[in-house]
Amino acid sequence: MFTKKRKLGRGISNLQIGEKVEITKKVEDKDILLYLGLSDDANPIYLQHDYAARTPYQKPIVPHIMINGIVTSTVSMHLPGAGSSLVSQTLQYPKPLYHYGTLQLTLEIVKVDEKKHIVTVSVLGKDEDDITVVHGEMDVCPPYPFKPVTQDEGTFENF
């Protein structure tokens, strides 16, 4: 277990300003129901067509935190990748993403600070009609290289 190396994302020295990743995710009922079941969030704007029809949205919307989850999973899976962690984020949601909508997400590295071991990633998400549904920035700590698993490296101090 301790000797098997897991595939990590790219370290800070291998990241450059301008690198980007683009993903597309169609949000289905099952995705929303899984989120709502996990979070116990029963906000009627997410579920009830009769309620949502009487709001400016006109129909149920995708929970914003679900969009956030798609953004953070893109960081974890693609840029910088596995082993990364979020330090801070500032995201805005100017328009809603509706049920059965498609999120076209672009993440781009806009700053690399090797001294602080942080990259700043811009976030832009649009729906299938090219309307911005999320934008902002995140500070991300890219993965650190593996530490050797030996007694003299201090790795076992928690055991």
Solvent accessible surface area in square Angstrom, and as a share of the most:
residue,aa,sasa,rsa
1,M,173,0.77
2,F,102,0.43
3,T,128,0.74
4,K,145,0.62
5,K,152,0.64
6,R,140,0.51
7,K,184,0.78
8,L,60,0.30
9,G,20,0.19
10,R,99,0.36
11,G,22,0.22
12,I,17,0.09
13,S,87,0.56
14,N,94,0.48
15,L,8,0.04
16,Q,126,0.56
17,I,117,0.60
18,G,37,0.36
19,E,45,0.20
20,K,108,0.46
21,V,28,0.16
22,E,119,0.53
23,I,40,0.20
24,T,96,0.56
25,K,70,0.30
26,K,99,0.42
27,V,0,0.00
28,E,61,0.27
29,D,61,0.32
30,K,129,0.55
31,D,20,0.11
32,I,2,0.01
33,L,107,0.53
34,L,128,0.63
35,Y,36,0.14
36,L,13,0.07
37,G,62,0.60
38,L,160,0.80
39,S,50,0.32
40,D,128,0.66
41,D,44,0.23
42,A,79,0.61
43,N,55,0.28
44,P,48,0.30
45,I,18,0.09
46,Y,23,0.09
47,L,69,0.34
48,Q,91,0.40
49,H,115,0.51
50,D,92,0.48
51,Y,83,0.32
52,A,0,0.00
53,A,52,0.41
54,R,179,0.65
55,T,18,0.11
56,P,131,0.82
57,Y,80,0.30
58,Q,118,0.52
59,K,102,0.43
60,P,2,0.01
61,I,4,0.02
62,V,1,0.00
63,P,0,0.00
64,H,55,0.24
65,I,98,0.50
66,M,21,0.10
67,I,1,0.00
68,N,17,0.08
69,G,36,0.35
70,I,19,0.10
71,V,0,0.00
72,T,35,0.20
73,S,45,0.29
74,T,2,0.01
75,V,4,0.02
76,S,51,0.33
77,M,130,0.58
78,H,90,0.40
79,L,9,0.04
80,P,3,0.02
81,G,3,0.03
82,A,46,0.36
83,G,52,0.50
84,S,20,0.13
85,S,60,0.39
86,L,66,0.33
87,V,89,0.51
88,S,56,0.36
89,Q,79,0.35
90,T,92,0.54
91,L,28,0.14
92,Q,101,0.45
93,Y,65,0.25
94,P,70,0.44
95,K,113,0.48
96,P,18,0.12
97,L,2,0.01
98,Y,59,0.22
99,H,27,0.12
100,Y,114,0.43
101,G,2,0.02
102,T,23,0.14
103,L,0,0.00
104,Q,75,0.33
105,L,2,0.01
106,T,34,0.20
107,L,0,0.00
108,E,50,0.22
109,I,0,0.00
110,V,59,0.34
111,K,110,0.47
112,V,40,0.23
113,D,34,0.18
114,E,107,0.48
115,K,196,0.83
116,K,147,0.62
117,H,27,0.12
118,I,32,0.16
119,V,0,0.00
120,T,15,0.09
121,V,0,0.00
122,S,33,0.21
123,V,4,0.02
124,L,72,0.36
125,G,0,0.00
126,K,55,0.23
127,D,13,0.06
128,E,96,0.43
129,D,100,0.52
130,D,97,0.50
131,I,79,0.40
132,T,34,0.20
133,V,0,0.00
134,V,0,0.00
135,H,65,0.29
136,G,21,0.20
137,E,83,0.37
138,M,1,0.00
139,D,43,0.22
140,V,0,0.00
141,C,19,0.11
142,P,0,0.00
143,P,3,0.02
144,Y,133,0.50
145,P,112,0.71
146,F,91,0.38
147,K,122,0.52
148,P,75,0.47
149,V,58,0.34
150,T,59,0.34
151,Q,137,0.61
152,D,131,0.68
153,E,78,0.35
154,G,28,0.27
155,T,41,0.24
156,F,66,0.28
157,E,142,0.63
158,N,139,0.71
159,F,169,0.70
